[in-house]
């Protein structure tokens, strides 16, 4: 029994890693298909400076070498220095936003759990009535609308109408 479970977990971890590698490689190659390069927008960039930047960022190697370097760096957590903020590493920038993202996710989790509990209590209290049908239809409608609809609506409500967001 335990042996089967360990095989199942091992298989799922391997599938997860394969999916992550495939997604990373796909995004890498799709970005490579876009026209231009990272230094093409710089106005009047000296060709020597452009060549040095290309070497510094490892863009002078082949595509598969770049992909391997990208994947190995990503799996070790070494994302390098930020091109926008050279004084910081990418991991530091991600770490700075992690605490606020986790707190926002926790608050959202609490709101969803409490809201679902209250809606369920109301639906059970008024079982078989018009109120239950209205709650069912409202929940189905809310779940059916995409996040592209809910995102701007919630930003407007909490940011402008209730003035709760900065």
C-alpha positions in Angstrom: 0.0 0.0 0.0 2.7 2.5 1.0 4.8 1.3 -2.0 2.0 2.2 -4.4 1.6 5.6 -2.8 5.3 6.4 -3.1 5.2 5.3 -6.7 2.2 7.6 -7.3 3.9 10.6 -5.6 7.1 10.0 -7.5 5.3 9.8 -10.8 3.4 13.0 -10.0 6.7 14.8 -9.1 8.3 13.6 -12.4 5.2 14.8 -14.3 5.3 18.2 -12.6 9.0 18.6 -13.4 8.5 17.6 -17.0 5.6 20.1 -17.3 7.7 22.9 -15.8 10.6 22.2 -18.1 8.3 22.0 -21.1 6.5 25.3 -20.1 9.9 27.0 -19.6 11.3 25.8 -22.9 8.1 26.8 -24.7 8.1 30.3 -23.3 11.9 30.6 -24.0 11.4 29.7 -27.7 8.3 31.8 -28.1 10.2 34.8 -26.8 13.0 34.0 -29.2 10.5 34.2 -32.1 9.6 37.8 -31.3 11.3 40.3 -33.5 14.2 42.4 -32.1 16.5 41.8 -29.2 17.1 43.1 -25.6 19.3 46.0 -26.8 17.6 47.1 -30.0 15.6 49.9 -28.4 18.6 51.7 -27.0 19.1 54.9 -29.0 22.5 55.2 -30.7 24.1 52.2 -28.9 27.7 51.8 -29.9 28.2 48.4 -31.6 31.1 47.7 -29.2 28.9 48.4 -26.2 26.2 46.2 -27.7 28.7 43.4 -28.3 30.0 43.7 -24.7 26.4 43.6 -23.3 25.6 40.6 -25.5 28.7 38.7 -24.0 27.9 39.9 -20.5 24.4 38.5 -20.6 25.4 35.3 -22.4 23.5 36.0 -25.6 26.6 35.2 -27.8 26.1 31.5 -27.2 23.8 29.2 -29.2 20.1 29.0 -28.5 20.3 25.5 -26.9 23.2 26.6 -24.7 21.1 29.6 -23.6 18.1 27.4 -22.9 20.2 25.0 -20.8 21.7 27.9 -18.9 18.2 29.4 -18.4 16.8 26.1 -17.1 19.7 25.3 -14.8 19.6 28.8 -13.3 15.9 28.7 -12.9 15.9 25.3 -11.1 18.7 26.5 -8.7 16.9 29.8 -8.0 19.7 31.9 -9.5 17.9 34.3 -11.7 20.8 36.7 -12.0 20.8 40.5 -11.8 17.9 42.6 -12.9 18.4 44.5 -16.1 16.2 47.3 -14.9 17.7 47.4 -11.3 21.3 46.2 -11.6 21.9 46.8 -7.9 19.4 44.0 -7.1 19.1 40.3 -8.0 15.9 39.1 -9.5 15.5 36.8 -6.5 15.6 39.8 -4.2 13.0 41.6 -6.2 10.7 38.5 -6.1 11.4 38.1 -2.3 10.4 41.7 -1.7 6.9 41.1 -3.1 6.4 37.6 -1.6 5.2 38.8 1.8 2.5 41.1 0.4 1.4 38.4 -2.1 1.1 35.8 0.6 -0.8 38.2 2.9 -3.2 39.1 0.1 -3.7 35.5 -0.8 -4.4 34.6 2.8 -6.9 37.4 3.1 -8.6 36.3 -0.1 -8.7 32.8 1.2 -10.4 33.9 4.4 -13.0 36.1 2.5 -13.8 33.2 0.1 -14.2 30.7 3.0 -16.3 33.0 5.1 -18.4 34.1 2.1 -19.0 30.5 1.0 -20.0 29.5 4.5 -22.5 32.4 4.8 -24.0 31.7 1.4 -24.3 28.0 2.2 -26.0 28.7 5.5 -28.5 31.0 3.8 -29.2 28.5 1.0 -29.7 25.7 3.6 -32.0 27.9 5.7 -34.2 28.7 2.7 -34.0 25.2 1.0 -36.6 24.7 -1.6 -37.6 28.3 -1.8 -37.0 31.1 -4.3 -34.1 32.4 -2.2 -32.2 29.1 -2.7 -32.9 29.3 -6.5 -31.6 32.9 -6.6 -28.5 32.0 -4.7 -27.9 29.0 -7.0 -28.3 31.2 -10.1 -26.1 33.9 -8.7 -23.3 31.5 -7.8 -23.5 29.8 -11.2 -23.3 33.3 -12.9 -20.3 34.4 -10.8 -18.4 31.2 -11.6 -19.3 31.4 -15.3 -17.9 34.9 -15.8 -14.1 35.0 -16.6 -11.5 36.7 -14.5 -11.2 39.3 -17.3 -14.6 40.5 -16.2 -14.1 40.2 -12.4 -10.7 41.8 -12.3 -11.5 45.3 -13.6 -14.9 45.2 -11.8 -13.3 44.4 -8.4 -10.5 46.9 -8.9 -13.1 49.6 -9.6 -15.3 48.7 -6.6 -12.5 48.4 -4.1 -10.1 50.9 -5.6 -12.4 53.7 -6.6 -15.8 53.2 -5.1 -14.8 52.0 -1.6 -11.3 53.6 -1.8 -9.7 50.7 -0.1 -6.8 50.2 -2.5 -3.8 52.6 -2.9 
